[in-house]
């Protein structure tokens, strides 16, 4: 699962043979904010332990589900990209905007 929020970008997977979820990010600050605001059970972040995501941490499915609930309950903005700009700056909002433009093509495929 890819999760783009106004406080960070995450890739969440369950590695083969593991019980916990691995939450991956390209920015350490994103994982730290996730832990601080929504997922205090997130294990210590480890760096450079894989492919294209520099930072990783693990948690249980249950803890992650509770964090998603908290994240959902914390949505109080009318425009996602503007909220990203406010929380993380215009640079990150611009990157998310490029993702949005790329995803626009899904509509063209139908």
C-alpha positions, 0 to 999 in steps of 0.5 A: 500500500502506498499512503500519501498524507499531509505529513508524509509518504509511506509504502506499507508491506508485509514481507514474506515470512514476517508477521509484522508490517514494514513501513518504508519511507524515503524521509526519516522525518515522515516516519518520526511524524507518523510515530509521534502523531499516530503510531507510538508503537512503531519500532525504532527506525532502521536506515539503509536496509533495503532497496529504494526506501532508505528508512524502515520500521515495523509494527503490527497490523492492529497498531497500524489499523488504529493509526489509520483510524486516527489519521482518518479522524484527523482529516479537516481540510478541503484541499489535500495539496494545499494541506501538504503545502501547509504541513510540509512545504511547497516542495513536497506539495509539488512532488505530490502534484506530479503524482496526482498528474500521473494518476490522472492517466488512470481515467484515460485508460478506461 
